[in-house]
Amino acid sequence: IEEEVLVSRKTTREVAEIIKAKEEQLWGSNPPAQLTRVADTDKTRILDFATEHHLSFSEPLKPNKESTINALRMFIAAGKLVIHPRCERLAQQLSGAVWNKSRTQFERNDVHGHYDLVDALAYIIPNINRTRNYTPNKYAGLSRQDWYIPDLPTSHEGIGSIIRWFKP
């Protein structure tokens, strides 16, 4: 996970501008090939993003919430997920999310609300195309011997507790 964005009470236009700015910041004019965006919103808003703002989204595959969170825990425990240290709010939400009594959603609080960043991350897991090559565009046409991606930090303050909390 390279970056996080958490906003509320924004129009489709405002959200589209934020998304475009974030994608420009991350990838410049060379976005990943076959970029996939997933949005947990109504079909009207997805259509609005496509027609008015030229941003395509698909609806997330959403099995029941408990199995989705379990899949996220397993992904983290298996070391298949790297979260950039700048995603501080995501790290805080991952370490603080607690089920409500009926295990249908997270317990709401004043600091993190409904833990929307955890939900967004959990929606990504079943929507990952596991057959796709995620080699960045800038390395297209080069062999593995011709390019090098530096190791990302595997830990930072708070990640240890996140991993402990999410281990099954």
N, C-alpha and C positions, 0 to 999 in steps of 0.2 A: 504494500500500500504506500504510494508515493506522497499522497497529500490528502487533506481533509477539508471539507467545507461544510459548515453547519449554519444555516440561515432559517429564519422563519418570517412569515407574513410578507413574502415577496411576490410580485407579479411574475407571470411567465417570462415577460421581457427582461425583468431584473435578474431572474435566475439564469436565463440564457446568456446574458452578458457576463455573469459571474463564471459560468461554465466555460465560455469561450476564452475569457481572460486567464483562467486557471490552465486550460489546455495549451494556450499560447506560452504561458510561463513555463510549463513542464516540458513541452516538446517543440516550441518555436513553430516554424512552418513545416516541420517534418513529423506529423503525428504518427502513431503506430499504425501499421497496415491493419486493415479490417477492424478498426476501432469499434468496440462494442460498448454501448451505454445501456444501463438498465435503470428504469425509473418506476418506483412504487407510487404511482399516481393514477388518476383517472384517464380514460382513453381520450377524452377531449383535450386534456393538457398535453398528452403525448402527440396528438395530431397537431396541436398549436405549435409545439416545439419544431415539428417537422416542416410544416407549411410556412410559418411566419419567421422562423429563426434558423432553418436549415440544420437542425440537430436531430438526428434519428435516435430513438430509444426503443427498447423492447420492454415488455412487462416481465417482471421477475417470475421465475418458477418458484412457487411458494408452497412447499409441503408444509405440514403443520409446524408451528413455531418451535416446539420442543425438539423435533428431529432436526430442524434447521440449525438451532443453537448447538445441538450435539455434534452435527457435522462440522461446525466452526471450531468447537473444542478439539475435535479429532485432527482437524487441519493444523491447528496451532501446536498441539502436542506432537504431531509428526514432523514438525519443523518445516512445513510447506508454506508458511506464511511469514513474510518479512514486513514489518511495519516500520516506516521511516521514523526516526526520533522526533521529527517536527510535528508528527500527528499526536500532539499532547492530549487533546481532548478525547480522541479515540482511546488512547491508553488509559486515561482516567475513567472513561465510561466502561471499558472492558474490565477494569479492576473493581468497579463499583456496582455493576448491574446485578440485581437480585430478583428472582422470580416473585410474582405476587402469590397469594395463598393458593389460588387455583391453577398456577403454572400456565397461564394463558398469555401473559405479558409481563414486562418488567415492572417492578414496584416504582411508581413515580416519585421523584423528589424535586426540590426547588432548584438544585444545582444543575442536574442533568436531564430533567424532564422525563421523557419516556425512553431515554437511551437510544435515540434515533441513529446515532453513528454505529452502535452495535447491530441494530437491525439492518442498516445498509450493508455493513460488512457481511452479515449472515446471509443476505440475499445474493451476494456475489458468489458464494461458494457453489451452490447448485447451478449457477449460470456460467461457470467457467467452462470454456471449450477445451477439454483435456487432450484433444488431438491436434490442436493448433500449435505452431511453432511461434513462440513469443519473442524470438530474437528481434531486438530493436531494428527499425528501418535503416538507421545509419550504418548497420553492419551487413545489409543485404548485399549478396554477391561475394562476400568474404568468407573464408573458411574459419573454423574455430581457432586455428593457429594464427590467423591474421588480426583478430580482435581480442580485446581484453576489457572486461567489465570489473572494476575494482569491487572487492568485497564490501558489502554494506555492514555497518555495525550490527552485530547480532544481539546486543543488549544495550540498554541504557536505563537510567533510573526509572524504576516502575515496571519494566518489562518482566522481571523475575516474578513479581506478584501476579501479573496478568497470566503468565504461563501456568503458575501454580493454581490459580483460580479456574482456569479453563481446562486443565488436565482432567480427563474422565476419572 
